[in-house]
Amino acid sequence: MNGGMESMEVVAQRLMDPNAPEFDVLTLDKMVATAYDPVSPHRSAANKALMKLQESSEMWTKADAILEKSQNPQCRFFGLQILDDAIKTR
C-alpha cells in the first residue's frame, strides 16, 4: 500500500469512491493480505479499514468484481462475506 505512506483509512475511502472508473480489486487484495499478515505493523489498521468497508451500504455492489478478479483467497472470502451480509440484511 504505497510503502505505508497512505493510511489504511484513506485507502478504504479511495476504494469506495463512487467516481472511480472501476473497483480496484488489486488494492483490496493487498489490504486483505496485510490484514492476514501476522507480522505486518499495519495489520490492525487494515482490519479496521476492512470492517469499515464491510459496513458500507454500497460494498455489496463490488462483490462481483472481488469474486471475479481477486487473486487472494482471503479476499474472495471477504467478497462472499459481503454478499452474505447483503442477503441477510436486505
C-alpha positions in Angstrom: 0.0 0.0 0.0 2.4 2.6 -1.2 5.1 1.6 1.3 2.9 2.5 4.3 2.7 6.2 3.2 -1.0 6.2 2.9 -3.2 5.3 5.9 -5.5 2.2 5.5 -8.5 4.5 6.1 -7.5 6.7 3.2 -7.1 3.6 1.0 -10.5 2.3 2.1 -12.1 5.7 1.3 -10.5 5.6 -2.2 -11.8 2.1 -2.7 -15.4 3.3 -2.1 -15.1 6.4 -4.3 -18.2 6.4 -6.4 -16.4 8.4 -9.1 -13.7 5.7 -9.6 -13.9 4.2 -13.1 -13.8 0.7 -11.7 -13.3 -1.0 -8.3 -9.6 -1.5 -7.5 -9.5 -5.2 -6.6 -5.7 -5.3 -6.6 -5.6 -2.7 -3.8 -8.2 -4.6 -1.8 -6.2 -7.8 -2.3 -3.2 -6.0 -0.8 -5.3 -4.7 2.1 -6.6 -8.2 2.9 -3.1 -9.6 2.7 -1.9 -7.0 5.2 -4.9 -7.8 7.5 -3.9 -11.5 7.5 -0.1 -10.9 7.8 0.7 -11.7 11.5 4.0 -9.6 11.3 2.7 -6.6 9.5 2.8 -3.4 11.5 -0.3 -2.3 9.6 -2.4 -5.4 10.4 -4.7 -3.7 12.9 -5.3 -0.7 10.6 -6.0 -3.0 7.7 -8.6 -4.9 9.8 -10.3 -1.7 10.8 -10.4 -0.5 7.2 -11.9 -3.8 6.1 -14.6 -3.6 8.8 -15.4 -0.1 7.6 -15.7 -1.3 4.0 -17.8 -4.3 5.0 -20.2 -1.9 6.8 -20.6 0.3 3.8 -24.1 0.1 2.3 -22.7 0.1 -1.3 -19.9 -2.5 -0.8 -22.2 -5.3 -1.9 -22.2 -3.8 -5.4 -18.5 -4.5 -5.6 -18.7 -8.2 -4.5 -18.9 -9.5 -8.1 -15.7 -7.7 -9.1 -14.0 -9.0 -6.0 -15.0 -12.6 -6.7 -14.2 -12.4 -10.3 -10.9 -10.5 -10.2 -9.3 -11.2 -6.8 -6.1 -13.3 -6.8 -6.3 -13.7 -3.0 -8.4 -16.5 -1.5 -9.0 -14.5 1.7 -10.1 -11.5 -0.4 -12.6 -13.7 -2.3 -13.9 -14.9 1.1 -14.3 -11.2 2.1 -16.4 -10.8 -1.1 -18.5 -13.7 -0.1 -19.0 -12.3 3.4 -20.2 -9.0 1.9 -22.7 -10.9 -0.2 -23.8 -13.0 2.8 -24.4 -9.8 4.8 -26.3 -8.2 2.0 -28.6 -11.2 1.6 -29.3 -11.4 5.3 -30.0 -7.6 5.7 -31.8 -6.7 2.5 
